[in-house]
C-alpha cells in the first residue's frame, strides 16, 4: 500500500487541483460577466481571455498563499486529515452555490472550512486570530471599497463625458472595457489561485514537518494551481454569469469599465498586502455601485440581497461543515 502519509498528501494535492478548477469556473463570472453583458466580448472570447490572464495573475506573488498556509492554523498543527476535511467542505459548498447560481465566496468557503476543521482537530485555541482577523477585515472592507470606488469612478467618468455623444461614449468604452476585463481577470488570478497554493503548501508542511519559519511555496505548486484555475476558467460558469452580468443591473460599456477597474484595483492591492478577499464580493459590489449612480431603482436589490445573504451564510456553514467532515473522517478512519 505504500506510505499512508504520502497517499494522503497526493489526495490533498488532487483535491486542491479540483478546488482550483471549480474556483475557475465558479468565479469566471467575476472577470467576464460585465463584458458579456455589455456585448463588448462574446462569451467564447471573454472566457479564453480570462483563462489566460488568470494564469498570468496567479504567477505574480505568494503573499496571499502564505496567509492561507500559515495564517489561519499553524503549519505544525495542521494534519493531513485537517487539510482534507477543509478541502472537501469548501468543494461541497462551492458546488452547492454554483448549482443554484449564487455568487458566493470560494475564498471564504476555503478559509472558514480550515477554521472549522482546525477547531475540530485541535480546539479553537489553535486558530491564528491575527490571520482570521485579516480575512474578516478584507471581507468587510473590500466590498465597501469596491462599491465606493466604482461609484466615485463612475461619477468622474459621467462628468468628463457629459457633453459627449452616447454613440462615441459607447464606442470608446467598448474598447476600454476589454482592457478592464483583462485587468479584472489578472487580479482574480493573483488573489484566488494563491489560496489553493497555500493549502498545498500547508499539506507539504504536514508531510515534511515544516514549522512556520520553514514554510514556503514551491514553484511547482504555483504552476499547478495557476494551470488548474486557468483550465477551470476556460470551462466557464454560465449560471453565475447570468446572475452577475444580467440580473443585478443593466450595464453599458462605461458601466462595465468602471466596475471592473474599481474592483480589480481593490483586489490587486489586497493581493500585494497578503489579504485573501472574495473577488465575488468586490465585483458584485462594484456593479451595484455603478448602478447606484443612476438611481436606487436601477439596482435590482432583491438579487443583491440574495448575494449578500450568501456571503453571510458561507462563514458559519463552512465552519460547521469543516468541523463535521473532520469529525466524521476521524471516526471512520481513526486518524487524527
DRENLOZA-757833 format. One line per 10 residues: number of its first residue (from 1); their letters; for each residue x, y, z of N, C-alpha, C. Coordinates in steps of 0.1 Angstrom, whole numbers, always signed. Example, Ala and Ser with C-alpha at 12.3 -4.5 7.8 and 13.67 -1.06 7.14 Angstrom:
BEGIN
1	as	+132,-57,+78,+123,-45,+78,+132,-33,+78  +128,-22,+71,+137,-11,+71,+129,+0,+79
//
This chain:
BEGIN
1	xxxxxxxxxx	+8,-12,+0,+0,+0,+0,+8,+13,+0  +21,+11,+5,+30,+23,+5,+27,+31,+17  +33,+43,+17,+32,+52,+29,+19,+59,+29  +11,+57,+40,-3,+64,+41,-2,+79,+40  +9,+84,+46,+11,+99,+46,+13,+104,+32  +20,+96,+24,+22,+101,+10,+9,+100,+2  +1,+90,+4,-12,+89,-2,-21,+100,+2  -20,+104,+15,-28,+115,+19,-24,+128,+13  -11,+130,+12,-6,+142,+5,-10,+143,-9  -10,+131,-16,-14,+131,-30,-29,+134,-32
11	xxxxxxxxxx	-37,+129,-22,-51,+132,-22,-54,+147,-20  -46,+153,-11,-48,+167,-9,-45,+175,-21  -34,+171,-28,-30,+179,-40,-41,+177,-50  -46,+165,-52,-57,+162,-61,-69,+171,-58  -73,+171,-45,-84,+179,-41,-82,+194,-43  -69,+198,-41,-66,+212,-43,-67,+216,-58  -63,+207,-67,-64,+210,-81,-79,+210,-85  -87,+201,-79,-102,+201,-82,-108,+214,-77  -104,+218,-65,-109,+231,-59,-106,+243,-68  -93,+243,-73,-89,+254,-81,-96,+254,-94
21	xxxxxxxxxx	-98,+242,-100,-106,+241,-112,-120,+246,-110  -127,+241,-100,-140,+246,-97,-141,+261,-94  -131,+266,-87,-130,+280,-84,-129,+288,-97  -122,+282,-107,-120,+289,-120,-134,+290,-127  -142,+279,-128,-155,+281,-135,-165,+287,-126  -164,+286,-112,-173,+292,-103,-172,+307,-104  -159,+312,-105,-157,+326,-104,-153,+333,-118  -155,+325,-129,-153,+331,-142,-161,+344,-143  -173,+343,-138,-182,+355,-139,-176,+368,-133  -167,+366,-123,-161,+378,-117,-154,+386,-128
31	xxxxxxxxxx	-147,+379,-137,-139,+386,-147,-146,+390,-159  -156,+382,-163,-161,+384,-177,-176,+388,-178  -183,+387,-166,-198,+389,-167,-202,+403,-173  -195,+413,-168,-198,+426,-173,-195,+428,-188  -184,+422,-192,-180,+423,-207,-190,+416,-215  -195,+404,-211,-205,+397,-218,-219,+404,-218  -222,+410,-206,-235,+417,-205,-236,+429,-214  -225,+436,-216,-224,+448,-224,-222,+445,-239  -220,+432,-242,-217,+427,-255,-204,+432,-261  -195,+436,-253,-182,+441,-257,-174,+428,-262
41	xxxxxxxxxx	-176,+417,-255,-169,+405,-259,-179,+394,-260  -177,+385,-269,-185,+373,-270,-182,+364,-258  -191,+355,-254,-187,+346,-242,-175,+338,-245  -173,+333,-257,-161,+325,-260,-148,+333,-259  -148,+344,-265,-136,+353,-264,-133,+357,-250  -144,+361,-243,-142,+365,-229,-136,+354,-220  -141,+342,-221,-137,+331,-213,-122,+328,-217  -119,+328,-229,-105,+325,-233,-95,+335,-228  -99,+348,-229,-90,+358,-223,-88,+357,-208  -100,+354,-201,-99,+353,-187,-91,+341,-182
51	xxxxxxxxxx	-92,+330,-190,-84,+318,-186,-69,+321,-187  -64,+328,-197,-50,+331,-199,-45,+340,-188  -53,+351,-186,-49,+361,-176,-50,+356,-162  -59,+347,-159,-60,+341,-146,-46,+334,-143  -41,+327,-153,-28,+320,-151,-17,+330,-149  -17,+341,-157,-6,+351,-155,-7,+357,-141  -19,+361,-137,-20,+367,-124,-16,+358,-113  -19,+345,-114,-15,+335,-104,+0,+333,-102  +8,+337,-112,+22,+336,-111,+29,+348,-106  +22,+358,-101,+28,+371,-97,+31,+373,-83
61	xxxxxxxxxx	+29,+363,-74,+32,+365,-60,+27,+354,-51  +31,+354,-38,+27,+344,-29,+23,+349,-16  +20,+362,-15,+17,+368,-2,+4,+362,+4  -6,+361,-5,-19,+355,+0,-18,+341,+3  -10,+333,-5,-7,+319,-2,-1,+317,+11  +8,+326,+15,+14,+325,+28,+4,+327,+40  -5,+337,+38,-15,+340,+48,-24,+327,+50  -28,+321,+39,-37,+309,+39,-29,+298,+45  -17,+296,+41,-9,+284,+45,-5,+284,+60  -2,+296,+65,+2,+296,+79,-4,+306,+88
71	xxxxxxxxxx	-14,+314,+82,-20,+324,+89,-34,+321,+95  -39,+309,+92,-52,+305,+98,-50,+295,+109  -42,+284,+106,-38,+275,+116,-23,+273,+114  -15,+271,+125,-1,+270,+124,+3,+257,+116  +13,+258,+107,+17,+246,+99,+20,+234,+108  +25,+236,+120,+30,+225,+128,+18,+217,+134  +6,+223,+134,-6,+215,+140,-15,+211,+129  -12,+215,+116,-21,+211,+105,-19,+197,+100  -27,+188,+104,-26,+174,+100,-32,+173,+86  -28,+162,+79,-34,+160,+66,-49,+157,+66
81	xxxxxxxxxx	-54,+151,+77,-68,+149,+78,-75,+163,+79  -69,+172,+86,-75,+186,+87,-76,+192,+73  -65,+191,+66,-65,+198,+52,-75,+191,+43  -76,+178,+43,-86,+170,+35,-100,+175,+39  -103,+176,+52,-116,+180,+56,-120,+194,+51  -110,+203,+52,-113,+216,+48,-115,+217,+33  -107,+210,+25,-109,+210,+11,-123,+204,+7  -126,+193,+13,-139,+187,+10,-151,+196,+13  -150,+203,+25,-160,+212,+29,-162,+224,+19  -150,+229,+15,-151,+241,+5,-156,+236,-8
91	xxxxxxxxxx	-152,+225,-13,-156,+220,-26,-172,+217,-26  -176,+211,-15,-191,+208,-14,-199,+221,-14  -194,+231,-7,-202,+244,-6,-201,+251,-20  -189,+251,-26,-188,+257,-39,-198,+251,-50  -199,+238,-49,-208,+231,-59,-222,+234,-56  -226,+235,-43,-240,+238,-40,-243,+252,-45  -235,+262,-42,-238,+276,-46,-237,+277,-61  -228,+270,-68,-227,+270,-82,-240,+265,-88  -245,+254,-83,-257,+248,-89,-269,+257,-88  -270,+265,-77,-281,+274,-75,-278,+288,-81
101	xxxxxxxxxx	-267,+289,-88,-263,+302,-94,-261,+313,-85  -256,+310,-73,-254,+320,-62,-239,+324,-62  -236,+337,-65,-221,+341,-65,-216,+342,-51  -214,+331,-44,-208,+331,-30,-193,+332,-31  -186,+332,-20,-172,+333,-20,-165,+320,-18  -157,+316,-29,-149,+304,-28,-138,+306,-18  -133,+319,-17,-122,+322,-7,-127,+320,+7  -138,+325,+11,-143,+324,+24,-147,+310,+27  -152,+303,+17,-156,+289,+19,-143,+281,+23  -132,+283,+16,-120,+276,+19,-114,+280,+33
111	xxxxxxxxxx	-113,+293,+35,-107,+297,+48,-115,+293,+60  -128,+295,+60,-136,+291,+72,-138,+276,+73  -136,+269,+62,-136,+254,+63,-123,+250,+71  -112,+257,+68,-100,+255,+76,-102,+258,+91  -109,+269,+94,-112,+272,+108,-120,+261,+114  -131,+256,+107,-139,+246,+113,-131,+233,+115  -124,+228,+105,-116,+216,+106,-105,+218,+117  -99,+229,+117,-88,+232,+127,-94,+231,+141  -106,+237,+143,-112,+237,+157,-115,+222,+161  -120,+214,+151,-124,+200,+154,-111,+192,+157
121	xxxxxxxxxx	-100,+195,+150,-88,+188,+152,-80,+191,+165  -79,+204,+168,-71,+207,+180,-77,+218,+189  -89,+222,+187,-95,+232,+196,-94,+246,+190  -103,+254,+195,-104,+268,+189,-91,+276,+192  -84,+272,+203,-72,+280,+207,-61,+280,+197  -61,+270,+187,-50,+269,+177,-53,+279,+166  -65,+284,+164,-68,+293,+153,-60,+306,+155  -53,+310,+144,-45,+322,+145,-54,+334,+143  -56,+341,+154,-66,+352,+155,-62,+363,+145  -49,+366,+145,-45,+377,+136,-48,+374,+121
131	xxxxxxxxxx	-46,+362,+117,-48,+358,+103,-63,+358,+100  -71,+353,+109,-86,+353,+107,-91,+367,+107  -85,+375,+116,-89,+389,+116,-86,+396,+103  -75,+393,+97,-71,+399,+84,-82,+395,+74  -86,+383,+74,-96,+378,+64,-109,+385,+66  -113,+386,+79,-126,+393,+82,-126,+408,+78  -115,+414,+81,-113,+428,+77,-115,+430,+61  -108,+421,+54,-109,+421,+40,-123,+418,+35  -130,+409,+43,-144,+405,+40,-153,+417,+41  -151,+426,+51,-159,+437,+53,-156,+449,+44
141	xxxxxxxxxx	-143,+452,+44,-139,+464,+37,-138,+463,+22  -134,+451,+17,-132,+450,+2,-145,+453,-6  -157,+448,-2,-169,+451,-9,-173,+466,-8  -170,+472,+4,-173,+486,+7,-164,+494,-3  -152,+491,-4,-143,+498,-12,-146,+496,-27  -151,+484,-30,-155,+481,-44,-167,+490,-48  -177,+491,-39,-189,+499,-41,-185,+514,-43  -177,+518,-33,-174,+533,-32,-165,+536,-44  -155,+528,-47,-146,+531,-58,-153,+531,-72  -162,+522,-74,-170,+522,-87,-179,+534,-87
151	xxxxxxxxxx	-185,+537,-76,-194,+549,-75,-187,+562,-79  -175,+564,-72,-167,+576,-75,-162,+576,-89  -156,+565,-94,-151,+565,-107,-162,+568,-118  -174,+562,-115,-185,+564,-125,-189,+579,-125  -190,+585,-113,-193,+599,-113,-183,+608,-121  -170,+604,-119,-160,+612,-126,-161,+610,-141  -163,+598,-146,-165,+595,-160,-177,+602,-166  -188,+602,-158,-200,+609,-163,-198,+624,-164  -190,+629,-155,-187,+644,-156,-178,+647,-168  -168,+638,-170,-159,+640,-181,-165,+639,-194
161	xxxxxxxxxx	-175,+630,-195,-181,+627,-208,-196,+632,-209  -199,+642,-201,-212,+647,-200,-217,+653,-213  -208,+659,-221,-212,+666,-234,-209,+657,-246  -204,+645,-244,-201,+636,-255,-213,+629,-260  -213,+625,-273,-224,+618,-278,-225,+604,-273  -236,+599,-270,-237,+585,-264,-231,+574,-273  -232,+576,-286,-226,+566,-295,-210,+566,-294  -204,+578,-292,-190,+580,-291,-186,+573,-277  -193,+576,-267,-190,+570,-254,-190,+555,-254  -201,+550,-260,-202,+535,-261,-190,+529,-269
171	xxxxxxxxxx	-186,+536,-280,-175,+531,-288,-162,+531,-281  -159,+543,-274,-147,+544,-266,-146,+534,-255  -156,+533,-247,-156,+524,-236,-158,+509,-240  -163,+507,-252,-164,+493,-257,-150,+488,-258  -140,+496,-263,-126,+492,-264,-119,+492,-250  -122,+502,-242,-115,+503,-229,-120,+491,-220  -132,+487,-222,-137,+476,-213,-129,+463,-216  -124,+461,-228,-116,+449,-230,-104,+449,-221  -98,+461,-219,-86,+463,-211,-90,+461,-196  -102,+466,-192,-106,+465,-178,-110,+451,-175
181	xxxxxxxxxx	-115,+443,-185,-119,+429,-182,-106,+421,-181  -96,+424,-189,-83,+418,-188,-77,+420,-174  -78,+433,-169,-72,+436,-156,-79,+429,-145  -93,+427,-147,-101,+420,-137,-97,+405,-136  -95,+399,-148,-91,+385,-149,-77,+383,-142  -68,+392,-145,-55,+392,-140,-55,+392,-124  -63,+402,-119,-63,+404,-104,-70,+392,-98  -80,+386,-105,-87,+374,-99,-77,+363,-97  -68,+360,-107,-58,+350,-106,-48,+353,-96  -44,+366,-94,-34,+370,-84,-38,+367,-70
191	xxxxxxxxxx	-52,+367,-67,-56,+365,-54,-62,+351,-52  -71,+347,-60,-78,+334,-58,-69,+322,-59  -61,+321,-70,-53,+310,-72,-43,+307,-60  -39,+318,-54,-29,+317,-43,-35,+310,-31  -48,+310,-29,-54,+304,-17,-51,+289,-18  -52,+283,-30,-50,+269,-31,-35,+265,-30  -27,+275,-35,-12,+273,-33,-9,+272,-18  -16,+280,-10,-14,+279,+5,-18,+266,+10  -29,+261,+5,-34,+248,+10,-24,+236,+7  -19,+236,-5,-9,+226,-9,+3,+227,-1
201	xxxxxxxxxx	+8,+240,+1,+20,+242,+9,+17,+237,+24  +5,+239,+29,+1,+235,+42,+2,+220,+43  -2,+213,+33,-2,+198,+33,+13,+194,+32  +21,+201,+25,+35,+197,+24,+42,+199,+38  +38,+210,+44,+43,+213,+58,+40,+201,+67  +27,+196,+66,+24,+185,+75,+32,+172,+71  +34,+170,+58,+42,+158,+54,+56,+159,+58  +63,+171,+56,+77,+172,+58,+80,+177,+72  +70,+181,+80,+73,+186,+93,+78,+200,+94  +75,+208,+84,+79,+222,+84,+73,+230,+95
211	xxxxxxxxxx	+80,+240,+101,+74,+249,+110,+71,+262,+103  +66,+272,+110,+63,+284,+104,+75,+291,+98  +86,+289,+104,+99,+296,+99,+103,+290,+86  +100,+277,+84,+105,+270,+72,+94,+270,+61  +83,+275,+64,+72,+275,+54,+75,+283,+41  +73,+276,+30,+75,+283,+17,+66,+277,+6  +65,+283,-5,+56,+279,-16,+65,+274,-27  +66,+261,-30,+75,+256,-41,+69,+261,-54  +78,+262,-64,+75,+267,-77,+65,+258,-84  +66,+244,-82,+57,+235,-89,+43,+237,-84
221	xxxxxxxxxx	+41,+241,-71,+28,+243,-65,+22,+255,-72  +30,+266,-74,+25,+278,-80,+20,+275,-94  +28,+267,-102,+24,+264,-116,+12,+255,-116  +11,+245,-107,+0,+236,-107,-13,+243,-104  -13,+252,-94,-25,+260,-90,-29,+269,-101  -20,+276,-108,-23,+285,-118,-29,+278,-130  -24,+267,-134,-29,+259,-145,-43,+254,-143  -45,+249,-131,-58,+243,-127,-69,+254,-128  -66,+266,-123,-76,+277,-123,-78,+282,-137  -67,+282,-145,-69,+286,-159,-78,+277,-167
231	xxxxxxxxxx	-76,+264,-165,-85,+254,-171,-99,+255,-167  -101,+257,-154,-115,+259,-149,-122,+271,-154  -114,+281,-156,-120,+294,-161,-124,+291,-176  -116,+283,-183,-119,+281,-197,-132,+273,-199  -136,+266,-189,-149,+259,-189,-160,+269,-188  -159,+278,-179,-169,+289,-178,-181,+285,-169  -185,+295,-161,-196,+293,-151,-208,+301,-155  -215,+295,-165,-226,+303,-172,-238,+306,-163  -241,+298,-153,-252,+301,-144,-249,+314,-136  -237,+315,-131,-233,+327,-123,-231,+339,-132
241	xxxxxxxxxx	-227,+337,-144,-225,+348,-153,-239,+355,-156  -249,+347,-157,-263,+353,-159,-267,+361,-147  -264,+356,-135,-267,+364,-123,-259,+377,-122  -246,+376,-123,-237,+387,-121,-238,+397,-133  -239,+393,-145,-239,+402,-156,-252,+407,-161  -263,+400,-158,-275,+404,-164,-287,+407,-154  -286,+402,-142,-297,+403,-132,-295,+414,-122  -283,+418,-119,-281,+428,-108,-284,+442,-113  -279,+446,-124,-282,+459,-130,-279,+458,-145  -287,+465,-153,-284,+466,-168,-272,+474,-170
251	xxxxxxxxxx	-262,+469,-177,-249,+475,-179,-247,+480,-193  -239,+492,-194,-234,+497,-206,-219,+496,-205  -212,+497,-217,-197,+496,-216,-190,+505,-206  -195,+518,-205,-189,+527,-195,-191,+521,-181  -203,+515,-178,-206,+509,-165,-196,+498,-162  -195,+489,-173,-186,+477,-171,-172,+482,-168  -167,+492,-176,-153,+497,-174,-151,+502,-159  -160,+509,-154,-159,+515,-141,-159,+504,-130  -169,+494,-132,-170,+484,-122,-157,+475,-122  -153,+471,-134,-141,+462,-134,-128,+469,-130
261	xxxxxxxxxx	-127,+481,-134,-114,+489,-130,-114,+490,-115  -125,+495,-109,-125,+497,-94,-123,+484,-87  -130,+473,-91,-129,+460,-84,-115,+454,-85  -109,+455,-97,-96,+449,-100,-86,+456,-91  -87,+469,-90,-77,+477,-82,-78,+473,-67  -90,+471,-62,-91,+467,-48,-85,+453,-46  -88,+444,-55,-83,+430,-54,-68,+430,-55  -62,+438,-64,-48,+438,-67,-40,+443,-54  -45,+454,-48,-39,+459,-36,-40,+449,-25  -51,+442,-24,-52,+432,-13,-42,+421,-15
271	xxxxxxxxxx	-40,+417,-28,-31,+406,-31,-17,+410,-27  -13,+422,-29,+1,+426,-26,+2,+427,-11  -9,+430,-3,-8,+430,+11,-10,+417,+18  -12,+406,+10,-14,+393,+15,-28,+391,+21  -38,+398,+17,-51,+397,+23,-60,+389,+13  -65,+377,+17,-74,+370,+9,-87,+376,+9  -92,+381,-3,-105,+387,-4,-114,+379,-14  -126,+381,-13,-135,+375,-23,-137,+384,-35  -132,+378,-47,-134,+386,-59,-149,+387,-62  -157,+377,-58,-171,+378,-60,-177,+390,-52
281	xxxxxxxxxx	-173,+391,-40,-178,+403,-32,-175,+416,-38  -163,+417,-43,-158,+430,-48,-164,+434,-61  -165,+425,-70,-171,+429,-83,-186,+431,-83  -193,+423,-75,-207,+424,-73,-210,+437,-67  -202,+441,-57,-204,+454,-50,-201,+466,-60  -191,+464,-68,-188,+474,-77,-199,+476,-88  -205,+465,-92,-216,+466,-101,-227,+473,-95  -230,+471,-82,-241,+478,-76,-237,+493,-74  -224,+496,-71,-220,+510,-70,-222,+517,-83  -220,+511,-95,-222,+517,-108,-237,+520,-110
291	xxxxxxxxxx	-245,+510,-106,-260,+511,-108,-265,+522,-99  -260,+524,-87,-265,+534,-78,-262,+549,-83  -253,+550,-93,-251,+564,-98,-263,+569,-107  -271,+560,-112,-282,+563,-120,-294,+567,-110  -298,+557,-103,-309,+558,-93,-309,+546,-85  -315,+546,-74,-315,+534,-65,-323,+523,-71  -333,+526,-79,-341,+516,-85,-334,+509,-97  -323,+514,-101,-315,+508,-112,-309,+495,-108  -306,+494,-95,-301,+481,-89,-312,+472,-85  -312,+460,-89,-322,+451,-85,-318,+445,-72
301	xxxxxxxxxx	-323,+452,-62,-318,+449,-48,-322,+435,-43  -333,+429,-49,-337,+416,-45,-326,+406,-48  -320,+407,-60,-309,+398,-64,-297,+402,-55  -294,+415,-53,-283,+419,-45,-285,+413,-31  -297,+413,-26,-300,+407,-12,-296,+392,-12  -299,+385,-22,-296,+371,-23,-281,+369,-22  -273,+378,-29,-259,+377,-29,-253,+379,-15  -258,+390,-9,-254,+393,+5,-257,+382,+15  -269,+376,+13,-272,+365,+22,-263,+354,+21  -259,+351,+8,-249,+340,+6,-236,+343,+12
311	xxxxxxxxxx	-231,+356,+12,-219,+360,+18,-220,+357,+33  -231,+361,+40,-232,+359,+54,-233,+344,+58  -240,+336,+50,-243,+322,+53,-230,+314,+52  -222,+318,+42,-210,+310,+39,-201,+308,+51  -199,+318,+59,-190,+317,+71,-194,+306,+81  -206,+307,+87,-210,+297,+96,-212,+283,+90  -217,+283,+78,-219,+270,+72,-206,+262,+70  -196,+269,+65,-183,+263,+62,-176,+259,+75  -177,+268,+85,-171,+264,+98,-177,+251,+103  -190,+250,+103,-197,+238,+107,-194,+226,+98
321	xxxxxxxxxx	-195,+228,+85,-192,+217,+76,-178,+212,+77  -168,+221,+79,-154,+217,+81,-153,+208,+93  -160,+213,+104,-159,+206,+117,-166,+192,+116  -177,+191,+110,-185,+179,+108,-177,+169,+100  -171,+173,+89,-164,+164,+80,-152,+159,+87  -144,+168,+94,-133,+163,+102,-136,+152,+112  -147,+155,+119,-151,+145,+130,-156,+132,+123  -163,+133,+112,-167,+121,+106,-156,+113,+100  -146,+119,+94,-135,+112,+88,-126,+106,+99  -125,+114,+110,-117,+109,+122,-124,+96,+128
331	xxxxxx	-137,+96,+129,-144,+85,+134,-143,+73,+125  -144,+75,+112,-143,+64,+102,-129,+58,+101  -119,+67,+100,-105,+62,+98,-97,+60,+110  -101,+67,+121,-93,+66,+134,-80,+74,+133  -79,+82,+122,-67,+90,+120,-69,+104,+126  -59,+111,+132,-61,+124,+137,-56,+134,+127
//
